[in-house]
Amino acid sequence: MKIIMQMIVVALVVSNIAYFVWAMTLGSNDYVPPRRTKDGIPPVILIPTVNSYAYQSKNSQLQSSCYTLGPFGSPKTAQLIAKNIRNFGLAIVIRKQKTMQTLNFLVYLQAFPSREKAEKVITEIKKHEIKNYKIIASGPYKNAISLGFFDDLDKARRHSEYVRFLGYDAKYTARKKKKEVYWIDYDEPFGSDAPVLKWTKKVDPRASVQKIPRSCDLLEGSSKQ
């Protein structure tokens, strides 16, 4: 039985060798490869692989965010900060804007029909230890009674509430004046992170500015420096 199995294995090996020799010589002459496409069906075209990391890195240099920094009350401060941003390699535009600046807050009693009536009210409010008072002699608040000027809105509000508690219709209003301020628009590529607020504090520790996102289209419409 063992001899028979060995003979079968030898026969299979010999037949495989014979088939291989035939396929490499005579058999290859009759071989017809299958068609790559069929009628009416377009062939599939393989697109070469692109290094996606390099593509994104290249594009990232073209993409950016735009911001506006300000307001600056001093043109000199705006120029110094703009110089830092420009030296950082960023395009900038300095804009000048007219705005209304709050000077302080006036607490007052509305204008009375005559000065005599205003003086009568002053005689009454003296009893409540209100020391800062004055009749306004001219202007839109003529014959009104000024009860003080306050730099802080909360203080003005609290004082007017106290006077109302005493029974007088006290009001408060902001006193403003026109002023020119300066904004710096700049174009910042992704990843740059220019420390503009840090530069501002170094140039002017008292400056109170904001970094506000801005449309890059608006910056492109202006002349970059």
C-alpha positions as CSV (number, residue, x, y, z in Angstrom):
1,M,0.0,0.0,0.0
2,K,2.8,2.4,0.9
3,I,4.6,1.7,-2.4
4,I,1.4,2.5,-4.3
5,M,1.0,5.9,-2.6
6,Q,4.6,6.8,-3.4
7,M,4.0,5.9,-7.1
8,I,0.9,8.1,-7.2
9,V,2.8,11.1,-5.7
10,V,5.6,10.6,-8.2
11,A,3.1,10.5,-11.0
12,L,1.5,13.8,-9.9
13,V,4.8,15.6,-9.7
14,V,5.8,14.4,-13.2
15,S,2.5,15.4,-14.7
16,N,2.7,18.9,-13.2
17,I,6.3,19.4,-14.5
18,A,5.1,18.2,-18.0
19,Y,2.2,20.7,-17.9
20,F,4.4,23.6,-16.9
21,V,6.9,22.8,-19.8
22,W,4.0,22.7,-22.3
23,A,2.4,26.0,-21.0
24,M,5.7,27.8,-21.3
25,T,6.5,26.6,-24.8
26,L,3.6,25.4,-27.0
27,G,0.7,26.4,-24.8
28,S,1.5,30.2,-24.8
29,N,1.1,30.4,-28.6
30,D,-2.6,29.6,-28.3
31,Y,-3.3,31.8,-25.3
32,V,-5.6,34.9,-25.9
33,P,-5.8,37.3,-23.0
34,P,-9.4,38.5,-22.0
35,R,-10.6,41.9,-23.2
36,R,-10.0,44.8,-20.8
37,T,-13.2,46.6,-21.8
38,K,-16.7,45.7,-23.1
39,D,-18.6,47.5,-25.8
40,G,-20.5,50.6,-24.5
41,I,-18.7,50.6,-21.1
42,P,-15.9,53.3,-20.7
43,P,-12.6,52.0,-19.2
44,V,-11.6,52.9,-15.7
45,I,-8.7,55.3,-15.6
46,L,-6.6,55.4,-12.4
47,I,-5.5,58.8,-11.2
48,P,-2.0,59.1,-9.8
49,T,-1.9,59.5,-6.1
50,V,-1.1,63.0,-4.8
51,N,0.7,63.7,-1.6
52,S,-2.2,65.2,0.3
53,Y,-0.1,66.6,3.1
54,A,2.0,68.7,0.8
55,Y,-1.1,69.9,-1.0
56,Q,-2.7,71.0,2.2
57,S,0.5,72.6,3.4
58,K,0.8,74.6,0.2
59,N,-2.8,75.8,0.4
60,S,-2.6,76.7,4.1
61,Q,-0.1,79.3,3.2
62,L,-2.6,80.9,0.9
63,Q,-5.4,80.9,3.5
64,S,-5.6,83.5,6.3
65,S,-7.8,85.3,8.8
66,C,-8.2,89.0,8.9
67,Y,-8.6,91.2,12.0
68,T,-9.0,94.8,13.1
69,L,-7.2,96.0,16.2
70,G,-8.3,99.1,18.1
71,P,-9.5,101.7,18.7
72,F,-6.3,103.7,19.3
73,G,-6.8,107.3,20.5
74,S,-3.3,108.3,19.6
75,P,-2.0,108.1,16.0
76,K,1.5,107.6,17.3
77,T,0.5,104.5,19.2
78,A,-1.3,103.1,16.2
79,Q,1.8,103.7,14.0
80,L,4.1,101.9,16.5
81,I,1.8,98.9,16.7
82,A,1.4,98.8,13.0
83,K,5.2,98.8,12.6
84,N,5.4,95.7,14.8
85,I,2.8,93.9,12.8
86,R,4.5,94.9,9.5
87,N,7.8,93.7,10.8
88,F,6.1,90.4,11.7
89,G,5.5,90.0,7.9
90,L,1.8,90.9,7.8
91,A,0.0,93.3,5.5
92,I,-1.7,96.2,7.4
93,V,-4.0,99.1,6.7
94,I,-4.5,102.0,9.2
95,R,-8.0,103.4,9.2
96,K,-9.1,106.7,10.8
97,Q,-12.6,106.9,12.2
98,K,-14.6,109.7,13.7
99,T,-16.5,108.7,16.8
100,M,-18.2,110.1,19.9
101,Q,-16.1,109.8,23.1
102,T,-17.8,109.7,26.5
103,L,-16.3,112.4,28.8
104,N,-18.4,111.7,31.9
105,F,-22.0,111.3,33.1
106,L,-24.1,114.1,34.4
107,V,-26.8,113.6,37.1
108,Y,-29.4,116.3,36.9
109,L,-33.0,117.5,37.6
110,Q,-34.8,118.5,34.4
111,A,-35.1,122.2,33.5
112,F,-37.5,124.2,35.5
113,P,-39.7,127.0,34.0
114,S,-37.6,129.7,35.7
115,R,-34.5,130.1,37.7
116,E,-36.5,131.1,40.8
117,K,-38.2,127.7,40.8
118,A,-34.9,126.0,40.4
119,E,-33.5,127.9,43.4
120,K,-36.5,126.9,45.5
121,V,-35.8,123.2,44.7
122,I,-32.1,123.7,45.7
123,T,-33.2,125.1,49.0
124,E,-35.2,121.8,49.6
125,I,-32.4,119.4,48.5
126,K,-29.9,121.1,50.8
127,K,-31.8,119.5,53.7
128,H,-30.8,116.1,52.5
129,E,-27.1,116.7,52.5
130,I,-26.7,116.9,48.8
131,K,-23.7,119.2,48.4
132,N,-22.8,119.1,44.7
133,Y,-25.5,121.1,43.0
134,K,-25.6,124.0,40.5
135,I,-28.2,125.7,38.3
136,I,-27.2,125.5,34.6
137,A,-27.3,129.0,33.2
138,S,-27.5,128.4,29.4
139,G,-27.7,125.8,26.7
140,P,-30.2,122.9,26.2
141,Y,-30.2,122.3,30.0
142,K,-30.9,125.9,31.0
143,N,-32.5,126.1,34.5
144,A,-31.8,122.5,35.1
145,I,-30.0,121.5,38.3
146,S,-26.7,119.7,38.0
147,L,-26.1,117.2,40.7
148,G,-22.6,116.3,39.8
149,F,-20.4,114.7,37.1
150,F,-19.3,111.1,37.4
151,D,-16.6,109.2,35.4
152,D,-18.3,105.9,36.2
153,L,-21.7,105.0,34.9
154,D,-22.6,102.9,37.9
155,K,-21.8,105.8,40.3
156,A,-24.0,108.1,38.2
157,R,-26.8,105.6,38.3
158,R,-26.6,105.0,42.0
159,H,-26.6,108.8,42.8
160,S,-29.6,109.4,40.6
161,E,-31.5,106.5,42.3
162,Y,-30.7,108.1,45.7
163,V,-32.0,111.4,44.6
164,R,-35.2,109.8,43.3
165,F,-35.6,108.0,46.6
166,L,-35.7,111.5,48.2
167,G,-38.6,112.4,45.9
168,Y,-36.9,114.2,43.0
169,D,-37.0,113.0,39.4
170,A,-33.2,112.7,38.9
171,K,-31.8,111.6,35.6
172,Y,-28.4,111.0,34.2
173,T,-26.9,111.4,30.7
174,A,-23.5,110.8,29.1
175,R,-21.5,113.9,28.0
176,K,-19.7,113.2,24.8
177,K,-17.4,114.9,22.3
178,K,-16.3,114.1,18.8
179,K,-12.9,112.3,18.5
180,E,-10.8,110.6,15.9
181,V,-9.7,107.1,16.6
182,Y,-7.5,104.7,14.6
183,W,-8.0,101.0,13.7
184,I,-5.3,98.6,12.3
185,D,-6.6,96.1,9.8
186,Y,-4.3,93.2,9.1
187,D,-4.1,89.9,7.2
188,E,-2.8,87.0,9.3
189,P,-2.0,83.6,7.7
190,F,-3.2,80.6,9.7
191,G,-0.8,79.7,12.4
192,S,1.0,83.1,12.6
193,D,-0.6,84.2,15.9
194,A,0.9,87.7,16.0
195,P,0.9,88.8,19.7
196,V,-0.8,92.2,18.9
197,L,-2.4,92.6,22.3
198,K,0.9,92.0,24.0
199,W,2.6,94.6,21.8
200,T,-0.2,97.1,22.6
201,K,0.2,96.7,26.3
202,K,4.0,97.2,26.0
203,V,3.6,100.4,23.9
204,D,0.7,101.8,26.0
205,P,-0.3,99.9,29.2
206,R,-3.4,102.1,29.5
207,A,-4.7,101.3,26.1
208,S,-8.0,99.4,26.0
209,V,-8.3,97.8,22.5
210,Q,-10.0,94.8,21.0
211,K,-8.9,92.2,18.3
212,I,-12.0,91.8,16.2
213,P,-12.4,89.4,13.2
214,R,-12.9,91.2,9.9
215,S,-13.8,90.2,6.4
216,C,-10.6,89.8,4.2
217,D,-12.6,91.2,1.3
218,L,-12.7,94.6,3.0
219,L,-9.0,94.5,3.6
220,E,-8.3,93.6,0.0
221,G,-10.4,96.6,-1.1
222,S,-8.0,98.9,0.8
223,S,-4.4,99.7,0.0
224,K,-2.2,97.3,2.1
225,Q,0.9,98.7,3.6
